[in-house]
C-alpha cells in the first residue's frame, strides 16, 4: 500500500536521481558559458553564434560520454524503487 510517507520518500529519491543525472551536463554548460563569455569580454566579439555553438558542442559531447551512467542510474532507480512498488513487494 502506498502511504503518504512512502510517496514523498520516492519522490525525494526521484528528484535526487534527476539532480545526479543532470549535474554533468549543467556543469559543462556553466563552465563553457563562463569561458565563452570571458573570451567575448576580453576580445569584444559579440557574436551570438559564438556563445551558442561551443556550449551546444560541449553539452552534446558530455551527454554522449555520460549516457551510460545516466541510463544505468535511471534503470537502477526503476528496478530498485519503482517496479517493486508497482508489484507490491
Secondary structure, DSSP 4 states (H G I P E B T S, - for coil): ---HHHHHHHHHHHHHHHHHHHHHHHHHHHHHHHHHHHHHHHHT---HHHHHHHHHHHHHHHHHHHHHHHHHHHHHHIIIIIHHHHHT-
